[in-house]
Amino acid sequence: MTRLLTILLFAVVALSVLALIDCLRTDRSRVRSFPRAAWAAIILLIPVSGAVVWFLGGRAAAAPAGVAAARRPMGPDDDPVFLRQLTEQLRRR
């Protein structure tokens, strides 16, 4: 019985720590409903329920992979406009 309680205690602590780290590392624009400090307090004061509520409703879903890739800055050799301008400059010389 003691081992089971120890394992459950470890699971609760691990879940709370993971939720707290995720809360603190999540971009401010993705945090929903409450400020980040309030979410951290909820996670710490209500260990299991607070962590579950954070994972289910505290953060907005990430953008789909195609949308995130489109917003990401491109390198110069990936930008067709830059390559076209570079080709035109080389032809002028």
Secondary structure, 3 states (H helix, E strand, C coil): CHHHHHHHHHHHHHHHHHHHHHHHHCCHHHECCCCHHHHHHHHHHCHHHHHHHHHHHHECCCCCHHHHHHHCCCCHHHCHHHHHHHHHHHHHC
